[in-house]
Amino acid sequence: MPESLTDPVSLADSTAVLARINAALPSLAQSDAAVAQTILADPERVVAQSITEVAEAAGTSASTVVRCSKRLGYTGFQELRLALARELGGVGRLTTSDPRGDTAREVLESVLASQLEAVRSVPATLDLAQFEAAVTLLAEAGSVVFAGIGANLGLVQEAGYNARNIGLAVAAPLDVHSQQTAASLLDAGDACVAISQTGSSRDTVTTQTIARDAGATTVAVTGFLRSPLTSVSTHCLVAGNPAVTYELDSIPSRAAMKAVLDSLLIAVAFRDRSRTDAVWERVTAVQLRNVY
């Protein structure tokens, strides 16, 4: 399980400070959280403030502002402020409006923008070492179970379908009891991938715990750095983004998690090209039977 956000994926846009804050917020101590919430409440103002002014606005001390900045993966407040300034200046940040009451076109533009923002924020929170470890795990796993409930069931089913098409031995049941049964049948050398934006779904956490206790290696695809799910997961792929709150499992958050899952499985497919090509040839032959 990752201890910090100090090693985000090194991609073109890794300046999404607000995404980092949202991913880490539930795990911050009260005083650190006060600083983080002050930044989220008015990031433009924070860019123009001194460390003392930010501390006063948060009702805390300058040393706490520095500590919070380091918890978020920066060397200090100055580096955080510079990254925030770059983000607000247009580097990888999209502004979306509340679509309620707007025209159909405005709703479309707003939703598309929020999903783009969610996906582009992933590099700010995804730990590359954790991602690479998950790729190796799935590429070598004897069996893989995908688990999740509610709005995440679509991701579970799609991940299961795609994983099967690249040669993995997969179970992606629809109901919770079947997921937990499948998890209990895993063993050392197997993997369970649990999908939950908040990481607080009791059923999903229970499934992951069952898989862990059975000896399997566990992977969490989630939106927050610390949660009940990450505490029972070996590898944590955090797809945090600024478009969600801790209480809301939203459409943009699922777009970010889908991007991570797609990247994970494509990387696995390339890890063993001969297996992927052989399976894909057979899958394509079956699909062509249904084409007129």
C-alpha positions as a printed Julia matrix, in Angstrom:
292×3 Matrix{Float64}:
   0.0     0.0     0.0
   1.47    3.41   -0.94
   2.55    5.62    1.95
   2.44    8.95    0.09
   1.87   10.68   -3.21
   5.55   11.45   -3.68
   5.98    9.24   -6.74
   3.19   10.04   -9.19
   3.32    8.76  -12.76
   5.72   10.9   -14.8
   3.47   11.91  -17.67
   2.98   15.2   -19.51
   0.55   16.6   -16.96
   1.42   15.83  -13.36
   0.51   19.2   -11.84
  -3.02   18.39  -10.72
  -2.67   19.63   -7.15
  -6.41   19.61   -6.53
  -6.59   15.96   -7.55
  -3.86   15.07   -5.07
  -5.62   16.93   -2.29
  -8.96   15.23   -2.92
  -7.29   11.81   -3.01
  -5.43   12.38    0.25
  -8.06   14.39    2.17
  -9.77   11.5     4.02
  -6.41   10.33    5.37
  -5.11   13.7     6.6
  -4.98   14.66   10.26
  -7.44   17.35   11.33
  -4.95   20.22   11.18
  -3.53   19.09    7.83
  -7.07   18.66    6.48
  -7.84   22.26    7.48
  -4.98   23.42    5.27
  -6.09   21.17    2.4
  -9.68   22.39    2.63
  -8.48   26.0     2.64
  -6.66   25.35   -0.64
  -9.67   23.6    -2.17
 -12.05   26.38   -1.09
 -10.15   29.14   -2.93
  -7.08   27.91   -4.81
  -6.68   31.17   -6.75
  -6.37   33.09   -3.51
  -3.87   30.62   -2.05
  -1.56   31.13   -5.05
  -1.27   34.83   -4.09
  -0.86   34.25   -0.35
   2.15   33.77    1.88
   2.54   30.69    4.02
   1.56   32.75    7.06
  -1.63   33.95    5.39
  -2.6    30.4     4.43
  -1.94   29.25    7.98
  -4.14   32.02    9.39
  -6.95   31.22    6.94
  -6.77   27.55    7.97
  -6.6    28.38   11.66
  -3.3    26.59   12.06
   0.48   27.22   11.96
   3.02   27.74    9.18
   4.73   24.49   10.17
   1.44   22.66    9.64
   1.15   24.16    6.14
   4.64   22.84    5.36
   3.8    19.41    6.82
   0.58   19.21    4.81
   2.46   20.18    1.63
   4.93   17.36    2.24
   2.11   14.9     2.91
   0.79   15.8    -0.53
   4.15   14.97   -2.12
   5.81   18.39   -2.38
   9.06   19.56   -0.78
   7.21   22.41    0.89
   4.56   25.09    0.48
   6.44   27.0    -2.19
   6.61   24.0    -4.51
   2.94   23.25   -3.9
   2.01   26.86   -4.64
   4.01   26.88   -7.88
   2.36   23.65   -9.02
  -1.05   25.07   -8.15
  -0.28   28.23  -10.13
   0.66   26.15  -13.18
  -2.53   24.14  -12.83
  -4.77   27.18  -12.55
  -2.9    28.78  -15.43
  -4.31   26.14  -17.75
  -1.88   23.24  -17.55
  -4.15   20.24  -17.53
  -7.03   21.98  -15.74
 -10.49   22.32  -17.21
 -13.24   24.43  -15.69
 -16.72   22.95  -15.73
 -20.05   24.48  -14.86
 -23.0    23.0   -13.04
 -25.07   21.52  -15.91
 -28.4    21.72  -14.1
 -30.82   23.98  -15.95
 -28.51   24.44  -18.96
 -29.19   23.52  -22.58
 -28.51   20.02  -23.9
 -25.4    21.27  -25.66
 -24.07   22.93  -22.5
 -24.7    19.77  -20.5
 -22.82   17.74  -23.12
 -19.87   20.12  -23.08
 -19.81   20.2   -19.27
 -19.93   16.42  -18.87
 -17.26   15.84  -21.51
 -15.02   18.44  -19.88
 -15.44   16.89  -16.43
 -14.58   13.43  -17.76
 -11.52   14.75  -19.57
 -10.43   16.47  -16.37
 -10.91   13.28  -14.39
  -8.74   11.24  -16.76
  -6.05   13.91  -17.02
  -5.85   14.1   -13.24
  -4.91   10.42  -12.87
  -1.11   10.96  -13.17
  -1.23   13.19  -10.08
  -2.39   10.35   -7.83
  -1.35    7.07   -9.47
   1.83    5.54   -8.07
   3.83    4.11  -10.98
   5.55    1.48   -8.86
   2.18    0.21   -7.65
   0.88    0.16  -11.23
   3.88   -1.8   -12.51
   3.55   -4.28   -9.66
  -0.12   -4.81  -10.51
   0.77   -5.41  -14.17
   3.29   -8.09  -13.19
   0.82   -9.65  -10.79
  -1.98   -9.99  -13.34
   0.37  -11.14  -16.1
   1.57  -14.02  -13.92
  -1.62  -14.79  -11.96
  -3.21  -18.2   -12.15
  -6.71  -16.78  -11.63
  -8.08  -13.25  -11.32
 -11.32  -12.12   -9.65
 -12.75   -8.67  -10.32
 -15.09   -7.34   -7.64
 -17.24   -4.29   -7.04
 -20.86   -3.33   -6.45
 -23.43   -0.75   -7.51
 -22.25    1.72  -10.12
 -18.91   -0.11  -10.31
 -20.47   -3.32  -11.63
 -20.13   -2.04  -15.18
 -16.39   -1.64  -14.66
 -16.2    -5.12  -13.13
 -17.92   -6.7   -16.12
 -15.91   -4.77  -18.71
 -12.62   -5.53  -16.99
 -13.54   -9.2   -16.8
 -14.47   -9.28  -20.49
 -11.27   -7.55  -21.59
  -9.06   -9.64  -19.3
 -10.58  -12.84  -20.64
  -9.9   -11.68  -24.2
  -6.17  -11.36  -23.5
  -5.88  -14.82  -22.01
  -6.39  -14.37  -18.27
  -8.41  -16.89  -16.26
 -11.08  -14.54  -14.95
 -14.16  -14.44  -12.74
 -16.24  -11.26  -12.67
 -19.53  -12.2   -10.96
 -22.45   -9.78  -10.84
 -23.68  -10.44   -7.31
 -21.8    -9.93   -4.07
 -22.17  -13.49   -2.79
 -20.73  -14.93   -6.0
 -17.83  -12.46   -5.82
 -17.07  -13.51   -2.27
 -17.31  -17.19   -3.15
 -14.93  -16.69   -6.07
 -12.55  -14.78   -3.78
 -12.55  -17.61   -1.24
 -11.42  -20.06   -3.93
  -8.32  -18.04   -4.81
  -4.89  -19.16   -3.68
  -1.29  -17.98   -3.6
  -0.37  -16.86   -7.11
  -3.9   -15.58   -7.77
  -5.21  -12.01   -7.69
  -8.32  -10.09   -6.68
  -8.95   -6.64   -8.18
 -11.52   -4.69   -6.16
 -13.05   -1.53   -7.65
 -14.52    1.15   -5.38
 -14.28    4.92   -5.76
 -14.6     5.7    -2.06
 -13.02    2.45   -0.88
 -15.66    2.31    1.85
 -18.13   -0.25    0.49
 -18.48   -2.91    3.18
 -19.3    -5.67    0.67
 -16.3    -4.89   -1.55
 -13.94   -4.59    1.41
 -15.25   -7.95    2.7
 -14.6    -9.58   -0.69
 -11.06   -8.19   -0.76
 -10.45   -9.4     2.8
 -11.65  -12.9     1.89
  -9.28  -12.95   -1.09
  -6.38  -11.77    1.04
  -7.09  -14.36    3.72
  -7.22  -17.07    1.05
  -3.64  -16.19    0.08
  -4.27  -14.12   -3.04
  -2.54  -10.82   -3.79
  -5.02   -7.94   -3.77
  -5.3    -4.81   -5.92
  -7.52   -1.81   -5.21
  -8.67    0.53   -7.97
 -10.03    3.48   -6.03
 -10.25    7.25   -5.71
  -8.65    7.82   -2.32
  -5.21    7.18   -0.88
  -6.5     5.89    2.47
  -9.68    3.88    2.99
 -10.88    0.55    4.42
 -10.24   -0.99    0.98
  -6.64    0.2     0.71
  -5.95   -1.19    4.18
  -6.64   -4.74    2.94
  -5.01   -4.34   -0.49
  -1.45   -5.18   -1.47
  -1.34   -2.74   -4.37
  -3.39    0.48   -4.59
  -4.1     2.21   -7.89
  -5.46    5.61   -6.89
  -7.43    7.33   -9.65
  -8.27   10.46   -7.69
  -9.66   13.55   -9.37
 -10.99   16.99   -8.4
 -14.49   16.37   -9.74
 -15.69   14.19   -6.87
 -16.29   14.39   -3.15
 -15.64   11.65   -0.62
 -19.36   10.95   -0.32
 -20.21   10.88   -4.03
 -19.47    8.03   -6.42
 -19.75   10.11   -9.59
 -19.55    9.6   -13.32
 -16.2    11.4   -13.69
 -14.64    9.21  -11.0
 -15.61    6.08  -12.9
 -14.08    7.53  -16.07
 -10.77    7.88  -14.21
 -10.95    4.35  -12.82
 -11.84    2.97  -16.26
  -8.76    4.65  -17.71
  -6.61    2.98  -15.05
  -8.2    -0.43  -15.63
  -7.82   -0.15  -19.41
  -4.17    0.86  -19.02
  -3.58   -2.02  -16.62
  -4.99   -4.66  -18.94
  -3.32   -3.28  -22.06
   0.02   -3.34  -20.23
  -0.68   -6.97  -19.23
  -1.52   -7.81  -22.84
   1.83   -6.45  -24.03
   3.68   -8.3   -21.27
   2.96  -11.64  -23.02
   2.38  -10.88  -26.68
   2.39  -14.52  -27.8
  -0.41  -15.41  -25.38
  -2.39  -12.31  -26.26
  -2.06  -12.89  -30.01
  -3.07  -16.54  -29.72
  -6.15  -15.78  -27.61
  -7.14  -12.78  -29.69
  -7.04  -14.86  -32.88
  -9.49  -17.35  -31.36
 -11.72  -14.61  -29.94
 -11.82  -12.8   -33.29
 -12.78  -16.03  -35.06
 -15.77  -16.46  -32.72
 -16.83  -12.84  -33.14
 -16.71  -13.08  -36.93
 -19.27  -15.88  -36.82
 -21.83  -13.34  -35.62
 -21.14  -10.77  -38.32
 -23.35  -10.62  -41.43
